[in-house]
Amino acid sequence: MTRKKHTAHAGKSKHGSSKHEGSKRGGGGLKKLITLVTLALTAAAVVKELRTPEAERTWHGKIASVVPYEFRIPTLQRVRERLWDPEAEHVVGPRVFGVGWTVNMGKVVAMVREKAGV
């Protein structure tokens, strides 16, 4: 009579992780939350524009007077303004395309140079 040998990795998936760890790989909970919030804000911005009369749609603005959105085709001028403007007032500003904010690296470099005395 042959008995199956009870192994130490019972309760583990075939990939070696515990069955209860699968949904927590690499901080997946926070990443999923950020993705859901971004999708919800994008949907809200699109709905806001579609509810505006067609002649008055701008495809850029703010959601709830806080979160900026930009759905116009990016231009080189706008890319420069938002991503590389050392003279800008703020380090963080509206994205070139999409919902939320982006870092103005030109301002960051200017601030570092100022601190370093370059």
TAJO-V498153 format. One record per helix or strand of 3 or more residues. SS is the DSSP state (H for helix, E for strand). FROM is the first residue (numbers start at 0). TO is the last residue. If there is no record, write none. Layout:
SS:FROM:TO  SS:FROM:TO
This chain:
H:21:50  H:53:55  E:59:62  E:66:69  H:75:82  E:91:93  E:100:102  H:104:115
